[in-house]
Amino acid sequence: MVKEVDLGEKGAESLSIAPQTAACKKDAGKDEKPVKDETAGYFLGSKGKFVFFQAPDSVNGGLPFVVYDQSAMKRLFEDAFAGQDFYDIAVDGDKITLTFDRVYSASCSLYSGDATCLGEVKRATGLGEVAPIPDCKAEYDQEKQANPDAAAEIDKVPSVVTYKAKLVWDGAAATITPEAGSTVCHLAS
């Protein structure tokens, strides 16, 4: 089981993976395996041997999450999703497949028209064929109208792309592919 001690502050006071016989008390028992991970702010859920933790706060409109193999107490991967939950979680032995609205924070601005940035986003997301790279113009233009004195700086603000994705962990690495559907762009916050 997962034990979460929450004292009402942002993020749980402590998280641990514990045997089902663990005592229900604040202090960790000797058989508990503490989860010390900045991304793990709260217990999100579990399926099979996989345990999901979510960050205590959203980042750029997405909620970071991390997945652990509870039997090996090993951190497998992290990513970020939009919305409240995953569309689907399938487990087959060491393999896990997640379908969710992925939030990808680029290190550059798609609005700037820089081909290097477009290449980075295509490589990191797989967007372009199955689902389109989003048009960021409206979002950036709206922000520039609201803050005309900062227009030059706004052009350089990194882009955040949200799209439906399928993530497959094969026991060694995660592969992320886009699913058909709409894509959204907004400015990093």
N, C-alpha and C positions, 0 to 999 in steps of 0.2 A: 504494500500500500504506500501511498504518498502522504507524508505528514507535513502540513503547512501550519506554521504558527504566525498568526497575523495579529498585530497589536494596534491596528488602525492607522499606521503610518503608510506612506507610499511604498509598496512592495512588502512582501512577507518578511517577518523577522527572521524566519528560518524555514528551509525546505529540506526534506530528507526522504529517502526511499527506505522504508522500514518493513520488517516482517509483519505479517498480519497479527502476530501476538504482541506487538509493541504496546507498551503502556501509553495511555492517553495523558501525557503530561508535557509541559513546556520544554523541559530539558531533554536533549537527545539521549537516547539509550545507547548502550554499547554496540548493539546490532544494527543501528541505523547508519545509513550512508548519506552524509550531508551533500547537498547540491550547492556548490559555491560557484555561481555563474552570474555575471552582471545581467545577462539577458533573462535569466529565470527570476521573474519577480513574483509570479503566482503560478500555481498548478492549473493547467489548462485541460488536461485529460490524458487518457491512456488507451492504447489498443494493442493487444498482444503483449509483446515485451517492450513496446515503445512507450515512453512517457514524454508528454508535451508540457512545456512551461512557456508562459508568455511574459513579455517585458512588463514592468510596472507602468510604463507610459508609451504612447504612440510616438513614432518618429516619421516626419514627413507624410502624415496621413495614414501610415500603416502601423500595424502592431507587430513588432518583432516577436518571433517565437524560436524556441530551441527544442531539439528532439534528442532524447537520451535512450540508450539501450540499457534498461534497468538491470538486466542480468549481469552485464559486464561493467555497469556504472560508467559507461563511456558516452561522451558527448559526440553525436553523429553529425549534425548540421544545424544551421540556423537560416532563417529567411524572414520575410515579413508579409503579412496578409492584410487585406482591407475587409471591412465588415465584421461580423460577429463570429464566424466559424468557417470551417472548410466545407466544400461541397461534398467531398467524398474522401474517405480514408480506407484503404485496402491493405491488409497485411498478409504476406505469404512467406512464412519462415523469417529469413533475415531481410526480406524485401518489403518496402513500404511504398505505397503510391498515394500521393495527396493531390487533390484538385482544389484550387482556391484562387481567389483574386489576389494576385501577387502585386506587391508594391516594390518597384525597383527604383532606388535613388541613384541617379547618374552623378558622375563627378564633374559634369559639364552641362552647358545649356544647349538644348536642341534648337532653341529659338535663334541662337547666334548664326546658324547656318554652317557651322564648322563640320566638314566632312569627317574629321577625326572623331568628333562627338557622336555623329550618326553611326559610325562604325562601331564605337564602343557599345552603344545601346543595342545595336543589332546583334553583336557577339554575346552580350550578357543576357539578352532576353529571347533571342530567336525570332523577334518580330520582323515583319516585312513580307512574308509569304502567306502564312496561315491567317495572321491578323496584322493589321497595318500599324506602322509606327504612327503614333498620334500626332496631330497637328497642334503645336503649342502656341500658335500665333494669338488666338483669342485670349488665352490666359495671361500671356505676357503683356499684350496690348492693354488689357483691362488694368493690370497692375501699374503700368506706365502712366495711364490716364489718371489713376488715383494718386500717383506720386511722380509728377512730371520732373521735379528737380533731381530725382534719382534714376532717370530713364537709362543712362549709360550703365549704371551698376546693375539695374534690373535685367538688362540684356545678358549679363554674365551669371545670373543666379542659376545654379544647377537645376535640371529638370527632374521630375519624379513621374514615372510612368506606371499606371495601374492596368493590368490585363489579366485575363483568365489563363491560368497555367496548370500544367501537370508536372509534379516533381516526383521522380522515382529514385529512391535510395536502394541500390542493388547489393548492399552489404559492405561496399567499399567507398562509393562516391555517389553524389547526387547529380542527376541530370534533369534539367528543367526545359520543358518545351511549351510554347504557347498553344492555346486552344483557340478555335475560331470564336470571334466575338469582338465587341467594341474595345477600344483602348482609350485611356484618358491621360492627359498630361496636366501637371500643375507645377508651380514653383516650389522648390524646397523651402521649408520654413526654418 
